[in-house]
Amino acid sequence: MTASSEEHAAGAAVDLSGAPDWTLFDAPSLVGDSLRFVSGQPDGDRFRVRYFRDAEQHLHARIWFGPETEGPPGHAHGGAVAAVMDEGLGLAAWAAGYAIVVGNLNISFRAMLPIQKVVTLESRVVSVEGRKIMVHGRLFCGDTLFAEGQCLCITIKKENQS
Ligand SMILES: CCCCCCCCCCCCCC(=O)SCCNC(=O)CCNC(=O)[C@H](O)C(C)(C)COP(=O)(O)OP(=O)(O)OC[C@H]1O[C@@H](n2cnc3c(N)ncnc32)[C@H](O)[C@@H]1OP(=O)(O)O
């Protein structure tokens, strides 16, 4: 089994290792400790998340959806999937050098995502037009696509940056 196909019981160790050409990305050192909603409990029963960058500097993540993300029985809540896409795709814009908030997030849920499973979020900044940064992403495991999203990020006006 690979890191991205293994299923894990709550409380058990979870393998969030990245692909061979990925390097660990330290999100708090870039954006501070405010990302607690999704990635704030690395040993908890909600999400466990580890961010990476690939050789081309695109941001990716390995994510374990724990029992507290449950919506339909045995599967992740759509809001849990959306939260992961919101943080991951917004963070991708920050990692690319843009201080943003998410203005619009469009998600297609393509397959039900079993909980207690490690999946991969891949992202890519696809365009930059003035203050508008478009980031696309997909959440998948092996050949199964669970969700894909388009995230319009807007750079924060100078007067609103803390
Ligand atoms: C402060 C530091 C925080 C650090 C946190 C680190 C977290 C890192 C990780 C992040 C992860 C967490 C991520 C999160 O969870 S971020 C939290 C969730 N997001 C929010 O709460 C954002 C709430 N919205 C706003 O604050 C404002 O509406 C923003 C700032 C987005 C724009 O208001 P602002 O007054 O500044 O700008 P503007 O209205 O002149 O618009 C400018 C341009 O953008 C276009 N446009 C705008 N909205 C939309 C839209 N919905 N669809 C299509 N287009 C839209 C608009 O047409 C215009 O285009 P153009 O006419 O110029 O062509």
The ligand as an ORCA input file, in Angstrom:
! r2SCAN-3c Opt
* xyz 0 1
  C      -4.639     39.649      6.794
  C      -3.573     38.565      6.801
  C      -4.255     37.189      6.877
  C      -3.260     36.032      6.896
  C      -4.016     34.724      6.754
  C      -3.163     33.687      6.143
  C      -4.033     32.561      5.630
  C      -3.386     31.891      4.440
  C      -4.152     30.785      3.856
  C      -5.466     31.173      3.259
  C      -6.408     30.117      3.457
  C      -7.754     30.569      3.915
  C      -8.525     31.235      2.821
  C      -9.752     31.815      3.422
  O     -10.536     31.101      3.978
  S      -9.940     33.474      3.330
  C     -11.452     33.717      4.243
  C     -12.666     33.608      3.350
  N     -12.709     34.744      2.497
  C     -13.178     35.903      2.916
  O     -13.584     36.070      4.053
  C     -13.155     37.012      1.908
  C     -14.310     37.982      2.131
  N     -14.354     38.961      1.032
  C     -13.599     40.075      1.057
  O     -12.893     40.346      2.035
  C     -13.664     40.963     -0.153
  O     -14.835     40.740     -0.876
  C     -12.420     40.779     -1.097
  C     -11.127     41.134     -0.326
  C     -12.359     39.355     -1.656
  C     -12.553     41.726     -2.267
  O     -12.830     43.008     -1.794
  P     -11.964     44.300     -2.224
  O     -12.774     45.486     -1.834
  O     -10.581     44.185     -1.687
  O     -11.840     44.153     -3.793
  P     -12.971     44.392     -4.916
  O     -14.339     44.045     -4.448
  O     -12.748     45.733     -5.513
  O     -12.552     43.245     -5.966
  C     -11.292     43.281     -6.611
  C     -11.424     42.499     -7.899
  O     -11.750     41.142     -7.576
  C     -13.027     40.796     -8.145
  N     -13.755     39.944     -7.175
  C     -13.804     40.123     -5.838
  N     -14.554     39.162     -5.286
  C     -14.988     38.395     -6.300
  C     -15.795     37.244     -6.375
  N     -16.325     36.669     -5.276
  N     -16.030     36.684     -7.565
  C     -15.503     37.214     -8.699
  N     -14.707     38.319     -8.697
  C     -14.482     38.885     -7.514
  C     -13.752     42.109     -8.374
  O     -14.725     41.989     -9.402
  C     -12.595     42.993     -8.777
  O     -12.237     42.707    -10.108
  P     -11.958     43.886    -11.136
  O     -13.200     44.687    -11.185
  O     -10.781     44.654    -10.565
  O     -11.607     43.207    -12.433
*
